[in-house]
Amino acid sequence: MAAHRARAEDAAVTVLGMNNTNATTVRDICKALDEIAPLHLAEDWDQVGLQVGDYDAKASKALACIDYTPAVLDETLEKGCDFVVAYHPPMFKALKRLTTGSDWKQDLLLRTVRERVAVYSPHTALDAVRGGFCDMLCELIAGGTVRYAFALEAQRPTRDEYKVVVFVPESDEASVRSAMSVAGAGGIGNYRECSFAVDGVGGFRPVEGANPTVGRVGVREDVRERRMEMLVPRRNLAAVLAALRRAHPYEEPAFDVFRLEPEPALPETEEGAGRFLCLEEPIDPAGLWRRLASLPGAIPKLAGRPRRIEEVAVCPGAGGSLFESVDADAYVTGEMQHHQVLDLVQQGKAVLLLGHTASERPLLPQYVEMIRKSDAGRIEWAVSEADVTPWEMR
């Protein structure tokens, strides 16, 4: 089967007139998926991103599912897919070995590798991002506009970037800037070679052993210089500093490196786990139950009967631990521990449980539509039909 897939894949590339330089690769798809749900938004305990696959392999057709199972792999091969997005990570717990006959998960992963199928998981990154699974559930709950909404646990994006400030004679500013730009400094969005410079006076006194470009040993010098600033991603920092030293005319160039912090976010723009909603129009428990019951396959369980619901805590999947310090009128999630539900009901709260995958699987088609509008939409996408809850498996 794997050999057949390889020949078919190569033939498809030939028919389309593509070569290795312009065919869509697994790396291309992963990059597009990362842009939809940045992986830094995932919980620390989660296992997100590419779990199985060769980044340089070609990708031509993809399937999306919640749970990656043997039935989903069968469907993947039947439909000629070579890329799978599985919301739940297939390798959630660490594997100490990968052998046949050990358990169904290891057999599945070994077969996945043999069939050259790539598997990617967004999981809690997709929950946390704006417009992701949390917000999709919130739109249904709100039934219109909300007064305000924010993440229960905000995870502000890190800024893996530095500012390099260098002091250089006016006559050498252009050459130093050019060298730093070539090494990877000065990029801001769609602009390159970005810099800022101001005039100043640099002072120094060379001591015994120095070989000054300007001035004499033992004599203080004041030189007209430019203070030049450029942004540098961390991955380019070492190369940029090496380029700076090579291009700078001084024996000992003066420069500073500053680590940049992310811009503070307003609560309503923060991304992270769960959501806290304040509804524009309060609703009663029965009305909220009806809204949630409109999700395909969902039969919500309702506990507690407060007179009105205005503030709602929301989390797809299992939100119990996330709700422990949250005071709301109602709590909506897939599943929660019995005693936590009991405590909340005794406090006069409402709890609506959709079932773990019922709080996620109906949202999958919306995610696929987001993918189709991204760069990953260059290949064909489908929602799995074999992906079902454990209660529906045969």
N, C-alpha and C positions, 0 to 999 in steps of 0.2 A: 504493500500500500504506500509506504513512504517513497519507494523508488518511483512508483507511478505518479505520485503527487509532484515529485521533483521534475520529472519529464514534462508533465502537464504545465507546471509553473513556468519552466523555461520556454515551452512552446507558446504560452500565452504572451510572454514578454516579446517573443519574436513577431507574433501576429500583430501586436500593437505597435511594432516598430520602435520599442524602447530598448535601451541598453542599461548597464549597471549604473550609469551616472544619473539617469533621470527616472528610474523606476522608484516607486514608493518603498521605503524600507521600514522595518520594525522600529528603527530609531526615529524615523520621521513621525510615525504614528504615536510613539511614546511622547515625543516632544509636544505634539498637538494636544494629547490628553493631559499632559502636565500643565499646559496653559489653561485648560478648562478648569481643572481642579489641582492647583499647585500642591505638590507632595509635602511641602513644609507645613501645610495646614493640618496634616494627619496627626493623630495622637501618638505620643512617644512609644506606646506599647504596640502600635499597629505595624503591619507588614504591607507596605504599599509599593506601587511601581511595577516594573517588569519582574515577574517571578520565574518565568520559564521562557527561553528563547534566545536567538542570536540577533543582536542589534543590527547587524549588517545584512540579514536575510531580507528578501523581498516580501512585501505584503500586498495581497491583491483583493482579499475579501475577508470581512470580519463579522463576528457574532458577539452579541452582548447577553449576559446572563447575571443572575444573582449568585447562584451556587454552581460551581464547576464540578460536574459529576460525570461518571462514565457515559450516561445517556446524552449529556451535552457534548461530550467529545465525539460520540457517534454522529450526532447531528452536525457537528462542525465538519467532519469528514464527508458526510453525505452531501452537504451544501458546498463543498469545495472551499471552505474557509481555511485560512492559515493564521488568523489572529483572533484571540478571544479576550474580551473584557469581562472579567468576573468581579462583580462588586465585592463579594466576600473573598479574601485572600485564600487560595487553595492551601498555601503553606503558611498557616497562621502560627502554628507552633513549630519550633525548630525540629528538624529531622536529623537523627544521628546516623542514619544509613538510608540508602535507596536501593532496595532489592525487590525482586519479584516474590510474590506469595506471602509477603509480610502483612500487608493490609491493603484495603481497597485504594487508599490515598496514594501509597507508593506505587502500586500497579498503574494507577491512572497517570501519575506524573511520568513514569518511565515510558508509558505508551505515548504520552504527549511529546516527549523528547524524540522518540523514534519517528513520529509522524511529522516532525518539524513544525509543530504548532506553537506559536508564542502566546503566553498568557500574562495579562496585565490586570492589576487590581487598584482601584482608586479609593475604595472603602471610606474611612473617616475624613479623607481630604475632600471627597465629594459631598459628604454631610456638611462640612464646615464652610465651604466656599459659598459666596453669595450667589444665589440662583440655583444652588445644589439641592440635595434631598431635603434638608431641613426647611429651606425656604419654599420648596414645592408643597410640603405638608402645611406650612403656615398659610399659603395662599388659599388652600382648601378650607382650613379652619376659619380664616378671617371672613371669607365670603364677600370680600370687598376691600376697603381700606382699613389700615390699622393706625392707631394713634402713635404708637412707637413699637420698635422691635430691636432687640440686640442679642448678641450671642451670650449664652450662659457662661461659657468659658472662652473668652476671647483669646485668639492666637494671632497676634500681630505678626506680619511677615518680617523676617530678618532682612537686613540690608547688608549683604556680603560685599561691601564696597569701601574703598579708602579714598582719601584726598591726599595727594602728594604735593607738597609745597617746596619749590626749589628756588634758590637765589642764584642768579646767573647774570654775567655782564650783558649789557644791552646788545652788544654786537653778536653774541652767541645765543640769544634767546631762540631764534628761528630754528637753528640746527638742533638744539636740545629738545625743543618742542616736537620737531619732526621725528627724532629718534624715539622719544617716549611714545608718540602716537603709533609708530610702526610696531612697537612692543606691546601695544594693547591699552594705552591710556587715552583719555579724552573722548570716550564714547558716551553720548547721552541720547537715548532713543534712536532716532534715525539720523543723528548728526555725529560726525567724527572730527577729530583734531580740535575738540572744544577745550578752551583754556581761558584763564583770566590772569591779567598781569597789571601790576602797579609799579611806579618808579620808587626808588629808594637809594640809600647809600649804605654800602656794606663796608665794615671796618675790620682790620686784622693786622697782626704783627707777626711775620714769620720769625721762627726761632731757629737755632742751630740745627742743621740736618734737613731743613725744608728746602724745596726747590720751587719757589713761587713762580707762577705765570706772570703775575703783576707784582712789582715792588722788589725790595731788597731785604735780606735777612737782617733782623734787628731794627727795622724801621717800620713804624705804623703806617698803613695805607688806608685811605678812604676812596672807594671806587663806586662809580655810578652803576647800580645793578637793577635788575627787575625781579620782583617777587612774582613767580608764575605758579598757578595752581591748576591741577588736572585731576579728574576722577579716574580711579583705577579699580576694576574688579579684583577681588582677592586672588583669583586664579592667575592673573597677569602681574601681580605685584612684584614678584622676584625678577621677572624679565624686564619690567619697566625700570626698576631701580638699577639693574645692571646696565641697561641702555643709557640711563641718565649719567652714570659714572663714566661710561665710555665717551659720551658726547660732550661732557662738561669740560671746559678748559682748565679748571682748577685741579690742583693735586688732591685737595680735600674739599669736594663740593659740600656746601651746606644745604641740607634739605630736612623736611619734617614729614612724617606720615601720620595721618589722623584716621582712626576708625570711625565710620559714619553710622549714626543711629537712624532707625526708620522714623518716618514722619508720624507723629502721634495721630491716632485715628479717632474720629467721633464715635460714640457708642453705636449709633445706627449704621455705621459703615464697617464696624469690626466684624471679622470672620472668626469662626471658632465653633466649638461643639454646642449643639442645642440652640434653642431660641426662646426668648421670653417675649411674648406678645401682649400688647394692650389693645383690645379690640375697640374700634370706633363705636360699634353698637353692641352692647352686652347681649348675651344669648343665654337661654336656659339649657340644662344638660341634655334634654331630649332633642333640642334643635342642633346642638353640637354633634350628638350621636348621628343624626340624619345626614349631616354634612360628611362625616367620616365614613358612613355606610355607603356613600356613593363611590368610594374607591373600589375598583374591580377586585373581587375576591375577599373583601374585608367584611367581617361581621364583628363590629366593635363590642367589647364587653364594657358595660358602664357600672361603675361603683360610686356610691355617694350621690346626693341630690341637693346641692346648694341651690338657692333660689335663682341666682344669676351668676353668670360667668363673664368676667371682664378681662382678667389676666390669665394667660395660659402658658405653661411650660411645655415645650415640644422637643422630642428627639426621636428619630426613626430607630428601629432596632430595639436595643435594651437601654433605656435611659434612666434606670433606677438610681444608680450611683451618682449620676449627674444632677438629680433632683433633690439630693439630701439636704442641701442648704438653700433651696429655692422656695419662696413663699408665693404661691399662685392660687387662683381659684380652681384651676383644673390642670391635670397633667395628662399629656397625650404621648404615648409611646407604643412600642410593639409588645414588650413584656416587662414585668416587674415582679419582684419577690412578694409573696403573699403578705408577709408581716408589714412590709412598707405600705402596701395598699391599705391594709387594715388601719395602720396609724393615720394615714392621710384622710381616710373616710371619717375616723373618729374626730378629726380636727375640722370637719365640715367641708372637706374638699371633694372634688370629683376626680375620678381616675378613669380614663378610657384607654383600653388595651386593644390594639388592632391585630395582634399576632406578629411575631418577629418579622417574618418575610412579607406579610401582608402590609406592613408599614413601609416596605421598600420596593417590592416587585412591581406594583402599579406605577411607580415613578420612573421605571427603567426606560419606557418609550420616550419620555421627555428628555432624558439624558442622551439617548441615541440621536434625537433631533438636534441637540446641541453639538454633538460630534459631527453630524452631517454638514453643519454650517461652518465647521472649522477646517483646518488644513487636512485633518484626518478624513474628511469627507471626500477626498480624492479617490478612495476605494469604496467598495460597496459594503453597506452595513445592514444587519438584520437583528431582530430581537429573537432570542431563543424560544422555541416552542416546546422543547424537552425539559426546560428548566421549571420545576414545580416544587411545591413545599414537600417536606418529608412525609406529610400526611397523605399526599396524593401519589407518592411513588408506589410502583407495583413491582 
